[in-house]
């Protein structure tokens, strides 16, 4: 009987050791899964940052040419406005004199189609 109870004790101890090993393996597996998830997230973040940087570079190169074009158009518009303003100030006085002379200097004449009958 003693050998039988010793055998049972050994079986129980072996079962306990197996259960402990199983628990330890589950903990290692969970820890490794968590570590793998963190590594994957870090890799994803790195990839995302790299792609965003490439996108910004492409966007800046495309928008840069449009920005230069826009600045050039703005500069041409400003120059045209400056020229028109200068021309206005240069010719304004002469045009005002012509306009006032045309309006104010009235020379009464009889119209050529008018017939005087007495």
Legacy VTK file of the C-alpha trace (Angstrom):
# vtk DataFile Version 3.0
C-alpha trace
ASCII
DATASET POLYDATA
POINTS 118 float
0.000 0.000 0.000
2.792 2.285 0.732
4.133 1.823 -2.721
0.678 2.471 -4.067
0.312 5.741 -2.091
3.847 6.679 -3.100
2.885 6.112 -6.739
-0.204 8.265 -6.295
1.909 10.964 -4.627
4.372 10.841 -7.505
1.535 11.083 -10.013
0.053 14.075 -8.172
3.451 15.763 -8.034
4.048 15.057 -11.721
0.596 16.454 -12.509
1.369 19.563 -10.438
4.729 20.046 -12.203
3.032 19.641 -15.578
0.362 22.153 -14.581
3.069 24.599 -13.426
4.976 24.137 -16.689
1.781 24.704 -18.638
1.047 27.899 -16.674
4.612 29.095 -17.254
4.337 28.338 -20.978
1.033 30.262 -21.178
2.658 33.246 -19.441
5.641 33.161 -21.822
3.282 32.887 -24.801
1.198 35.853 -23.596
4.333 37.890 -22.958
5.725 37.021 -26.397
2.405 37.908 -28.089
2.371 41.250 -26.309
5.985 41.902 -27.322
5.258 40.918 -30.935
2.248 43.263 -30.988
4.373 46.155 -29.688
7.076 45.436 -32.271
4.465 45.329 -35.041
2.953 48.641 -33.898
6.413 50.247 -33.814
7.109 48.964 -37.332
3.726 50.239 -38.544
4.371 53.675 -37.010
7.811 53.810 -38.618
6.376 52.856 -42.017
3.548 55.389 -41.675
5.986 58.194 -40.801
8.187 57.253 -43.752
5.253 57.279 -46.189
3.933 60.590 -44.785
7.377 62.132 -45.225
7.516 60.942 -48.849
4.000 62.311 -49.427
4.912 65.701 -47.955
8.029 65.857 -50.148
5.993 65.084 -53.272
3.302 67.543 -52.223
5.863 70.287 -51.589
7.530 69.695 -54.938
4.142 69.840 -56.720
2.828 72.781 -54.723
6.176 74.554 -54.893
5.891 74.957 -58.644
2.323 76.203 -58.253
3.454 78.546 -55.503
6.114 80.028 -57.808
3.554 80.405 -60.589
1.132 82.093 -58.217
3.833 84.483 -57.005
4.774 85.294 -60.604
1.137 86.048 -61.526
0.754 88.198 -58.412
3.885 90.137 -59.348
2.651 90.695 -62.929
-0.737 91.873 -61.655
0.893 94.326 -59.270
3.093 95.669 -62.069
0.080 96.104 -64.389
-1.869 97.940 -61.675
1.135 100.192 -61.025
1.432 100.999 -64.759
-2.285 101.758 -65.075
-2.234 103.976 -61.997
0.783 105.893 -63.349
-0.906 106.340 -66.741
-4.087 107.566 -65.032
-2.250 110.188 -62.996
-0.216 111.289 -66.039
-3.195 111.721 -68.375
-5.933 112.729 -65.942
-5.367 116.484 -66.015
-5.236 116.701 -69.808
-8.404 114.658 -70.212
-10.240 116.743 -67.617
-9.310 119.937 -69.512
-10.520 118.453 -72.804
-13.754 117.294 -71.235
-14.421 120.659 -69.547
-13.591 122.549 -72.762
-16.000 120.399 -74.718
-18.783 120.901 -72.180
-18.244 124.540 -71.230
-17.220 126.119 -74.525
-20.513 126.422 -76.312
-20.616 128.153 -79.684
-24.196 128.788 -80.691
-24.772 128.072 -84.358
-27.807 127.551 -86.444
-28.187 124.057 -87.587
-27.581 123.627 -91.311
-30.999 122.076 -91.841
-32.810 125.004 -90.284
-34.864 127.046 -92.785
-35.818 130.558 -92.000
-39.057 131.547 -93.660
-40.727 134.820 -93.258
LINES 1 119
118 0 1 2 3 4 5 6 7 8 9 10 11 12 13 14 15 16 17 18 19 20 21 22 23 24 25 26 27 28 29 30 31 32 33 34 35 36 37 38 39 40 41 42 43 44 45 46 47 48 49 50 51 52 53 54 55 56 57 58 59 60 61 62 63 64 65 66 67 68 69 70 71 72 73 74 75 76 77 78 79 80 81 82 83 84 85 86 87 88 89 90 91 92 93 94 95 96 97 98 99 100 101 102 103 104 105 106 107 108 109 110 111 112 113 114 115 116 117
